[in-house]
């Protein structure tokens, strides 16, 4: 289960407004509640891909650590009208990224890799977690 406070949900929804390209950011958790979203630049050359800036990821993770917030995952959007556009399902590239990220960051047993998109003029988010080489769908509870 994913527990997020209202400010966190608002941060995520306010950032993801342009679904003509993929964008993303980092999720922070404190006391088992998602409390912070921070945007991370997309280094991909194509609009239908998201490759986060690892320099920014590291800077944010350091800032989180100083403030007692834990790095908890990476959210990204699927661009509407692109290859996997409008779908909440992870693409092959997404799954490869999740797996590689976890293999390179063994200190994490499980992280969230949510996907957000626009469908029928409504924002939708699938809250995926990835751990032990397994993808799971999580439910969101807002407090």
MORASUL-V398812 format. One record per residue. N is the residue number from 0. OMEGA is omega as a letter, one per 20 degrees, with the letter a starting at -180 (none if undefined). D_FIRST is the distance of its C-alpha to the first C-alpha in Angstrom with 2 decimals. Layout:
n=N omega=OMEGA d_first=D_FIRST
n=N omega=OMEGA d_first=D_FIRST
This chain:
n=0 omega=r d_first=0.00
n=1 omega=r d_first=3.82
n=2 omega=r d_first=6.48
n=3 omega=r d_first=9.87
n=4 omega=a d_first=13.27
n=5 omega=r d_first=15.80
n=6 omega=r d_first=17.99
n=7 omega=a d_first=15.49
n=8 omega=r d_first=14.87
n=9 omega=r d_first=18.67
n=10 omega=a d_first=19.41
n=11 omega=a d_first=17.62
n=12 omega=r d_first=19.22
n=13 omega=a d_first=22.55
n=14 omega=a d_first=22.83
n=15 omega=r d_first=22.21
n=16 omega=a d_first=25.25
n=17 omega=a d_first=27.42
n=18 omega=r d_first=26.27
n=19 omega=r d_first=29.64
n=20 omega=r d_first=28.38
n=21 omega=r d_first=25.30
n=22 omega=r d_first=24.00
n=23 omega=a d_first=21.16
n=24 omega=a d_first=19.99
n=25 omega=r d_first=18.03
n=26 omega=r d_first=14.79
n=27 omega=a d_first=15.12
n=28 omega=r d_first=12.99
n=29 omega=a d_first=14.65
n=30 omega=r d_first=13.81
n=31 omega=r d_first=10.06
n=32 omega=r d_first=10.23
n=33 omega=a d_first=11.06
n=34 omega=a d_first=14.69
n=35 omega=r d_first=16.82
n=36 omega=r d_first=17.68
n=37 omega=r d_first=21.00
n=38 omega=r d_first=22.91
n=39 omega=a d_first=24.34
n=40 omega=r d_first=27.52
n=41 omega=r d_first=27.70
n=42 omega=a d_first=30.43
n=43 omega=r d_first=30.58
n=44 omega=a d_first=33.91
n=45 omega=r d_first=32.61
n=46 omega=a d_first=30.75
n=47 omega=r d_first=28.59
n=48 omega=r d_first=27.12
n=49 omega=r d_first=25.05
n=50 omega=a d_first=26.11
n=51 omega=r d_first=24.94
n=52 omega=a d_first=27.63
n=53 omega=r d_first=27.02
n=54 omega=r d_first=29.34
n=55 omega=r d_first=27.18
n=56 omega=a d_first=24.00
n=57 omega=r d_first=25.89
n=58 omega=a d_first=27.27
n=59 omega=r d_first=23.95
n=60 omega=r d_first=22.45
n=61 omega=r d_first=25.60
n=62 omega=r d_first=25.34
n=63 omega=a d_first=21.74
n=64 omega=r d_first=22.93
n=65 omega=a d_first=25.91
n=66 omega=r d_first=23.82
n=67 omega=r d_first=21.22
n=68 omega=a d_first=18.41
n=69 omega=r d_first=16.64
n=70 omega=a d_first=16.64
n=71 omega=r d_first=13.11
n=72 omega=a d_first=14.07
n=73 omega=r d_first=16.27
n=74 omega=r d_first=15.93
n=75 omega=a d_first=18.96
n=76 omega=r d_first=20.57
n=77 omega=a d_first=22.46
n=78 omega=r d_first=25.92
n=79 omega=r d_first=27.16
n=80 omega=r d_first=30.31
n=81 omega=a d_first=29.88
n=82 omega=a d_first=29.44
n=83 omega=a d_first=25.73
n=84 omega=r d_first=25.84
n=85 omega=a d_first=23.84
n=86 omega=r d_first=21.61
n=87 omega=r d_first=17.85
n=88 omega=r d_first=18.41
n=89 omega=r d_first=18.89
n=90 omega=r d_first=22.62
n=91 omega=r d_first=24.35
n=92 omega=r d_first=24.83
n=93 omega=a d_first=21.13
n=94 omega=r d_first=20.41
n=95 omega=r d_first=23.41
n=96 omega=a d_first=22.27
n=97 omega=a d_first=18.80
n=98 omega=a d_first=20.71
n=99 omega=r d_first=23.51
n=100 omega=a d_first=21.48
n=101 omega=r d_first=19.65
n=102 omega=a d_first=23.09
n=103 omega=a d_first=24.70
n=104 omega=a d_first=22.14
n=105 omega=r d_first=21.80
n=106 omega=r d_first=20.72
n=107 omega=r d_first=17.12
n=108 omega=a d_first=15.45
n=109 omega=r d_first=12.49
n=110 omega=r d_first=12.15
n=111 omega=r d_first=10.64
n=112 omega=a d_first=13.36
n=113 omega=r d_first=12.63
n=114 omega=r d_first=15.69
n=115 omega=r d_first=17.20
n=116 omega=r d_first=20.36
n=117 omega=r d_first=22.66
n=118 omega=a d_first=23.37
n=119 omega=r d_first=25.96
n=120 omega=r d_first=26.12
n=121 omega=r d_first=22.45
n=122 omega=r d_first=19.84
n=123 omega=r d_first=16.89
n=124 omega=r d_first=13.89
n=125 omega=a d_first=12.06
n=126 omega=a d_first=9.01
n=127 omega=r d_first=10.15
n=128 omega=a d_first=9.68
n=129 omega=r d_first=12.94
n=130 omega=a d_first=14.13
n=131 omega=r d_first=17.02
n=132 omega=a d_first=18.41
n=133 omega=r d_first=15.70
n=134 omega=r d_first=13.70
n=135 omega=r d_first=10.42
n=136 omega=a d_first=8.94
n=137 omega=r d_first=5.29
n=138 omega=r d_first=5.03
n=139 omega=r d_first=6.13
n=140 omega=r d_first=7.26
n=141 omega=r d_first=10.62
n=142 omega=none d_first=12.58
